[in-house]
Amino acid sequence: MGDFLIADRDRSVCVTGMGWTTALGDDVDAVWKQLMNGGSGVRALPGDGGPSTPAAAFLPDGGPAGPPSERHVSLAVATATATLRDAGCPASEVGTLVLGSSLGPHLDDAADISPHTLTATVAARLGVARSASVSTACSSGADAVLAGAALISRGEADRCLCGGIDLLTEGKLLGHRALGTLSASGTVRPFGTDRDGTVFGEGAGFLLLESRAAARARGARILGEVRGWGASNDGTGPTAPDESGAGAVLAVRRALARGGAKARDIAVINAHGTGTRANDTAEAACYRTVFGPGSDAVVFATKPAFGHTLGATGAMEAIALLLALRHRAVPPVPTTRTVMPELPLPLAADGPRDITGSLGISVTLGFGGFNTCLLLARAEGEAT
């Protein structure tokens, strides 16, 4: 296990800024309060959304205007700028931007903008010299954080701005309608016995990561740490997960090993929780294998509130997990009425729950068999 640990404490990966744009708004603390109160941004699609797409979690006021490429770039720049402001760090001091998106505007924009071009354009507008793009379906945002953390831990960067973004476009809607993954009821019920699919959402989330030495040098406020990370690909199919959960198990165990943690150390899990039959089955199987019966780790999920934000989801859920660790509480999952018996861990279905401990994991399971786990820690010395 020692081979995986970050031996140099100065290279440990600290979170010093967070920002998101969600269907519930863009103020981090205000959105958290809405989550704790069971709020949701899911609403009926405007016009004729079609019988398979009755609802989605759109950004308030429609989000940025313009063609798909400009909407994505504008939202990424605005959310990234808010993150840097939260961190008290100018863009000129950020070495690398790592941006994830499932497909961004690629399917719908006449300019045929690729994920790489999207990232390069955002970096140029921010004034960040180096950039890298990640496109691993629904794991993209989490993999962007993973990539930034790896660069810092290896000494290849001191500071990385990492995030994910996706806005709803007709191409994405058509694709998921054809796959039959969308909820006919317009409600995401993670791990519910009556779950019937997911609901789309729009959003963006960014975290500023710094080495502990870099954060200390500028007197930065530390919001938490990225202690470990793990990824795998189960290769089952282009859209179907491995329902045994074996690939997800490997990602979680790799994250725990890299962070020097055991399953019993985990206080809270921000689950992928799509509310689809296959995905929730695979995720529950993963937790049965890793944690077994009797674990105290509390599970929550944000897709009933934010919708499934595709490539943004991993970054947004990392922020939600850090907030849960900070406040020692998790928001409810009010849409889940009866929890599937296959889930071995307590789900915060009946209201907010208090948690103890300082470690949590965020799990994402993307199309194409992409599985990613981030091991996050509450900031040391944070007041209760």
C-alpha positions in Angstrom: 0.0 0.0 0.0 2.9 2.3 0.7 3.6 2.6 -3.1 0.3 4.4 -3.5 0.5 6.9 -0.7 1.6 10.5 -1.2 4.8 10.3 0.8 5.6 14.0 0.7 3.1 15.9 2.8 3.8 19.1 0.9 2.5 17.3 -2.3 -0.8 16.3 -0.6 -3.7 17.6 -2.7 -5.8 20.3 -1.1 -9.1 21.8 -2.3 -9.0 25.6 -1.9 -11.9 26.8 -4.0 -15.3 25.4 -5.1 -17.9 26.7 -7.5 -21.0 25.3 -9.2 -23.9 26.3 -11.4 -26.9 24.1 -10.8 -30.6 24.0 -11.5 -31.0 25.3 -7.9 -28.7 28.3 -8.4 -25.0 29.0 -8.3 -24.4 30.1 -4.7 -22.6 27.2 -3.0 -24.0 27.7 0.5 -27.5 28.6 -0.7 -27.8 25.6 -2.9 -26.6 23.4 -0.1 -29.4 24.7 2.2 -31.9 23.8 -0.6 -30.5 20.3 -0.8 -30.8 19.9 3.0 -34.4 21.0 2.7 -35.1 18.4 0.0 -35.3 21.0 -2.8 -35.3 20.0 -6.5 -34.6 21.8 -9.7 -36.4 19.3 -11.8 -39.4 20.7 -13.8 -41.4 20.0 -16.9 -39.7 20.5 -20.2 -40.8 23.6 -22.2 -42.9 22.8 -25.2 -43.3 19.3 -26.5 -40.5 17.4 -24.8 -41.9 14.1 -26.0 -43.5 11.3 -23.9 -40.1 9.9 -22.9 -38.7 13.1 -21.6 -41.3 14.7 -19.4 -38.9 16.6 -17.1 -35.4 17.9 -16.7 -33.4 20.1 -14.4 -32.6 23.2 -16.5 -30.5 26.1 -15.3 -32.4 29.0 -13.9 -33.4 31.6 -16.6 -32.2 29.2 -19.3 -28.5 29.7 -18.7 -26.1 31.4 -21.1 -27.5 32.4 -24.6 -26.2 31.6 -28.0 -25.3 28.4 -30.0 -24.3 25.3 -28.0 -20.6 25.9 -28.2 -20.8 29.5 -26.8 -23.3 28.4 -24.1 -20.9 25.7 -22.9 -17.8 28.0 -23.0 -19.7 30.9 -21.3 -21.0 28.7 -18.5 -17.6 27.1 -17.9 -15.8 30.4 -17.8 -18.4 31.9 -15.4 -18.3 28.9 -13.0 -14.5 28.6 -13.1 -14.2 32.4 -12.4 -16.5 32.0 -9.4 -14.3 29.1 -8.2 -11.1 31.2 -8.4 -12.9 34.0 -6.6 -13.9 31.6 -3.8 -10.2 30.5 -3.6 -8.9 34.1 -3.7 -6.6 33.0 -6.5 -6.1 34.8 -9.9 -6.2 32.8 -13.1 -2.6 33.8 -13.9 -1.4 31.7 -10.9 -3.2 28.5 -12.1 -0.9 26.2 -14.0 -3.4 23.9 -15.6 -7.1 23.7 -16.5 -8.5 20.1 -16.6 -12.1 20.2 -18.0 -14.4 17.2 -18.5 -17.5 16.9 -20.6 -19.5 14.0 -21.9 -19.7 15.4 -25.4 -20.2 19.1 -24.7 -21.7 20.8 -27.8 -20.0 18.3 -30.2 -23.2 16.6 -31.4 -25.2 19.8 -32.0 -23.0 22.7 -33.0 -22.4 23.5 -36.7 -18.8 24.4 -35.7 -18.2 20.7 -34.8 -16.4 21.8 -31.6 -14.5 18.9 -30.0 -14.1 18.4 -26.2 -10.4 19.4 -26.7 -11.4 22.6 -28.5 -14.0 23.4 -25.8 -11.3 23.1 -23.1 -8.7 25.1 -25.0 -11.2 27.9 -25.6 -12.2 28.0 -21.9 -8.5 28.1 -20.9 -7.8 31.0 -23.3 -10.6 33.1 -22.0 -9.6 32.5 -18.4 -5.9 33.1 -19.2 -4.7 29.7 -18.1 -1.7 28.6 -20.2 -2.0 24.8 -20.1 -5.1 22.7 -20.5 -6.2 19.1 -20.8 -9.6 17.7 -21.8 -11.3 14.6 -20.4 -14.3 12.9 -22.0 -15.2 9.7 -20.2 -19.0 10.0 -20.4 -20.6 10.5 -17.0 -17.3 10.1 -15.2 -15.7 13.0 -17.0 -15.9 15.6 -14.1 -14.6 13.1 -11.6 -11.8 12.1 -13.9 -10.9 15.7 -14.4 -10.4 16.0 -10.6 -8.5 12.7 -10.6 -6.2 13.9 -13.4 -5.5 17.2 -11.6 -4.8 15.5 -8.3 -2.4 13.1 -10.0 -0.5 16.0 -11.6 -0.1 17.7 -8.2 0.9 14.6 -6.3 3.6 13.7 -8.9 5.1 17.2 -8.7 4.0 18.0 -12.3 1.8 20.9 -11.2 1.3 23.0 -8.1 -2.2 24.2 -8.9 -4.9 22.8 -11.1 -8.4 24.1 -11.9 -10.5 21.0 -12.4 -14.2 20.6 -13.4 -17.0 19.3 -15.6 -19.7 20.8 -17.7 -22.7 19.7 -19.7 -25.8 21.5 -21.0 -28.8 19.9 -22.6 -28.8 19.7 -26.3 -31.2 18.0 -28.8 -28.5 15.4 -29.6 -28.2 14.3 -26.0 -31.9 14.2 -25.5 -32.4 12.1 -28.6 -29.7 9.7 -27.7 -31.0 8.9 -24.2 -34.6 8.7 -25.4 -33.5 6.0 -27.8 -31.6 4.2 -25.0 -34.7 4.2 -22.8 -32.7 5.5 -19.7 -35.0 8.4 -18.9 -37.7 8.3 -16.2 -41.3 8.2 -17.5 -42.5 9.6 -14.2 -40.1 12.5 -14.4 -38.6 11.6 -11.0 -35.2 10.2 -10.1 -35.6 7.6 -7.3 -32.0 6.4 -6.5 -32.0 2.8 -5.1 -35.8 2.8 -5.0 -37.8 -0.4 -5.6 -39.9 1.6 -8.0 -37.1 3.4 -9.8 -37.8 3.8 -13.5 -34.9 5.8 -14.9 -33.1 9.1 -14.7 -33.8 12.7 -15.4 -31.4 15.0 -17.3 -29.9 18.1 -15.8 -27.6 21.0 -16.8 -24.7 22.2 -14.7 -21.1 22.9 -14.1 -18.8 22.4 -11.2 -15.1 23.3 -10.6 -12.6 22.8 -7.8 -9.3 24.5 -7.4 -6.7 21.9 -6.3 -3.3 22.9 -4.9 -0.4 21.2 -3.3 -0.3 21.8 0.4 3.0 23.7 0.0 1.4 26.0 -2.7 -1.7 26.6 -0.6 0.4 27.4 2.5 2.6 29.7 0.5 -0.3 32.0 -0.4 -2.1 31.6 2.9 -5.1 29.8 1.2 -8.1 28.6 3.1 -8.2 24.8 2.8 -11.7 23.3 2.3 -10.7 19.7 2.2 -8.4 17.2 0.6 -8.4 14.7 -2.3 -6.8 11.8 -0.4 -7.2 9.1 -3.0 -8.6 8.3 -6.4 -9.2 5.2 -8.4 -10.6 4.3 -11.9 -11.4 1.2 -13.9 -13.2 0.2 -17.0 -15.3 -3.0 -17.0 -15.7 -3.1 -20.8 -19.2 -4.7 -20.5 -20.7 -2.6 -23.3 -21.1 0.9 -24.8 -24.0 1.8 -22.4 -24.7 -1.2 -20.1 -22.8 -1.4 -16.8 -21.5 -4.7 -15.4 -24.3 -5.5 -13.0 -21.9 -7.5 -10.7 -20.3 -4.2 -9.8 -16.8 -5.7 -10.2 -15.4 -2.7 -12.1 -16.8 -0.2 -9.6 -15.3 -2.3 -6.8 -11.9 -2.1 -8.4 -12.2 1.8 -8.6 -13.3 2.1 -5.0 -10.5 -0.2 -3.7 -7.9 1.6 -5.7 -9.0 5.0 -4.2 -8.9 3.6 -0.7 -5.5 2.0 -1.2 -4.0 5.2 -2.6 -5.4 7.2 0.4 -4.3 4.6 2.9 -7.9 4.1 4.1 -10.1 1.1 4.9 -13.7 0.7 4.0 -14.5 1.0 7.7 -13.0 4.5 7.7 -15.7 5.9 5.3 -18.4 7.9 6.9 -20.4 9.0 3.8 -20.9 8.0 0.2 -22.1 10.3 -2.5 -23.5 7.7 -4.8 -23.9 7.9 -8.6 -27.5 7.0 -7.9 -29.0 7.4 -11.4 -32.3 5.7 -10.6 -31.9 3.3 -13.5 -32.4 -0.4 -13.0 -29.0 -1.5 -14.2 -26.9 1.3 -12.8 -28.3 1.1 -9.3 -28.1 -2.7 -9.3 -24.4 -2.5 -10.2 -23.7 0.2 -7.6 -25.5 -1.6 -4.8 -23.5 -4.8 -5.7 -20.3 -2.7 -5.4 -21.2 -1.5 -1.9 -22.1 -5.1 -0.8 -18.7 -6.3 -1.9 -16.6 -3.4 -0.5 -18.5 -2.6 2.7 -20.6 -5.7 3.5 -23.3 -5.7 6.1 -23.2 -3.6 9.2 -21.3 -0.6 7.8 -22.2 2.8 9.2 -21.4 4.7 6.0 -24.4 6.8 5.0 -25.4 7.0 1.3 -26.9 10.1 -0.4 -27.4 11.2 -4.0 -28.0 14.6 -5.6 -29.6 13.6 -9.0 -33.2 14.0 -7.6 -32.2 17.7 -7.1 -29.8 18.4 -10.0 -30.8 15.8 -12.5 -28.2 13.8 -14.2 -25.7 16.4 -15.4 -23.7 14.0 -17.5 -20.0 15.1 -17.7 -20.5 17.7 -14.9 -21.9 15.2 -12.4 -18.6 14.0 -10.9 -17.3 17.5 -10.1 -20.6 18.6 -8.7 -20.9 15.5 -6.6 -17.4 16.0 -5.2 -18.4 19.5 -4.1 -21.6 18.1 -2.4 -19.5 15.5 -0.6 -17.0 18.1 0.7 -20.0 20.1 2.0 -21.4 17.0 3.7 -18.1 16.4 5.4 -17.8 20.1 6.4 -21.3 20.2 7.9 -21.3 16.6 9.2 -24.6 15.9 7.6 -26.1 14.6 4.4 -29.1 15.9 2.5 -32.2 13.7 2.1 -33.2 11.6 -0.9 -36.9 12.4 -0.6 -38.0 10.8 -3.8 -37.0 7.3 -2.7 -39.9 5.8 -0.8 -38.8 2.2 -0.4 -35.1 1.3 -0.6 -34.1 -1.7 -2.7 -33.1 -4.6 -0.4 -29.9 -5.1 -2.3 -28.4 -1.9 -1.0 -26.5 -2.9 2.2 -25.9 0.7 3.5 -28.3 3.2 5.1 -29.8 5.7 2.6 -30.8 9.1 3.7 -34.3 8.6 2.3 -36.4 9.8 5.3 -34.6 13.1 5.9 -31.2 14.6 6.5 -28.8 12.6 8.6 -25.9 13.4 10.8 -22.6 11.7 10.1 -19.3 11.2 12.0 -15.9 10.7 10.6 -13.8 12.7 8.3 -13.6 10.6 5.1 -16.1 10.1 2.2 -16.1 8.7 -1.3 -17.8 9.9 -4.4 -18.6 7.3 -7.0 -19.4 7.8 -10.7 -20.3 5.1 -13.3 -20.2 6.3 -16.9 -21.3 4.9 -20.2 -18.5 2.8 -21.8 -17.8 1.1 -18.5 -15.9 4.1 -16.9 -15.8 3.8 -13.1 -14.2 6.5 -10.9 -14.0 6.9 -7.2 -12.7 10.0 -5.3 -11.7 9.7 -1.7 -12.2 13.1 0.0 -11.4 14.3 3.5 -12.7 17.1 5.6 -10.3 19.9 6.2 -8.1 19.3 9.3 -9.1 21.4 12.3 -12.4 22.5 10.8 -14.9 23.6 13.5 -17.9 21.4 14.0 
